[in-house]
């Protein structure tokens, strides 16, 4: 019998047009412009072609428009899992009080359930923001897992790059001062583990996987960026990441963002964004190659199935936050 492949889960943070504009400091984001009518059918087609069922982390605010809800329902009806990506998508969630986080999570959860018919059981913070209070809220609300950590030393660098490319004011930058995390995030564990919250309370953490040892990110945004310089280099980088994951026995949680899969040719309103000069067909081509590479060594599942697998097949280390 062939040896069973290890698990790799795929998830997409369904950041909408307005949240890109908001984080970038562009005017008009507060009218909540949406590209779901273009993006959602596009991504569902690509995933269907690859026969993939993934997890979409949904922002509660997007359910306020009936048109958006139609597309969110479409995602669930295609058999994809829905996750909670907060209500307002504010990447300084870690500065909120317990009560404010609780409301943020609950509001998003109820809105997502209403729009899709499914209750989310996993959470990812916007901009990889998390706090101990957040973990406590998730545990209290009966969530299976948190997926908000990105163990990399590069967070501060990514933030600098983002600020340079944005029109944010000093105040706005201050509010975003922990966007993409601190340097110390790099010391966090790559393999899933349980946060020990005291009083026998725990919640499972499934980090976004970075390259073992080097802790370099290899989620799709990075691969598209490298692939644009050289496809050979991109494959080398990805294969190194996959090999290191295999050697170190690390399951993969692979992260996608909408703009990784669609170009400025389709989302003209964001055509000025970094990386949006690459057309959709090219991005989809790179995505398909990446998926094929990972699938050679790993079985591709949603995050919920990733959680179910590790909950039944392994004893997770407990870590105090
Ligand atoms: Zn997001």
Boltz pocket constraint, residues with backbone or C-beta under 6 A from the ligand:
constraints:
  - pocket:
      binder: B
      contacts: [[A, 13], [A, 14], [A, 15], [A, 85], [A, 89], [A, 125], [A, 126], [A, 127]]
      max_distance: 6.0
